[in-house]
Amino acid sequence: MRVEIEGVPQGAIEVELQLLPRIGETIKVMYGADAEVKGEVTEVEHYINQHK
């Protein structure tokens, strides 16, 4: 599932997840050799596009 992480200084980061995180969980995304963003999940919004 493709997700977009918003509210980071870089703008937004798109990542592919195998599991949907739950509110209150901590998630860490490595997006470079020494670059990471880590934070607590505060909101989960579902959007399903059936027209791809």
MOJO-V953863 format. One record per backbone hydrogen bond with DSSP energy under -0.5 kcal/mol. NH is the residue of the N-H (numbers start at 1). CO is the residue of the C=O. If there is no record, write none. Layout:
# MOJO-V953863
nh->NH co->CO
nh->NH co->CO
This chain:
# MOJO-V953863
nh->3 co->15
nh->5 co->13
nh->6 co->4
nh->7 co->11
nh->8 co->11
nh->11 co->8
nh->12 co->10
nh->13 co->5
nh->15 co->3
nh->17 co->1
nh->17 co->15
nh->21 co->19
nh->24 co->41
nh->25 co->22
nh->27 co->39
nh->29 co->37
nh->31 co->29
nh->31 co->35
nh->32 co->35
nh->37 co->29
nh->39 co->27
nh->41 co->25
nh->42 co->40
nh->49 co->47
nh->50 co->48
nh->52 co->50
